[in-house]
């Protein structure tokens, strides 16, 4: 992979991370409870989902 393609992939992953984190943080509390998710876990869950 070239430097440019690595950079592009990193930017895409960061955008996916930010989007996922925001969606978890904005999830209605009732739904989060049903899923067993705490909004304070948003960063960790987003990182796991995007970066593995």
Protein Blocks (a to p, Z undefined) as FASTA:
>chain_A
ZZklmmmmmmmmmmmmmmmmmmmmmpcfklmmmnopafklmmmmmmmmmnZZ
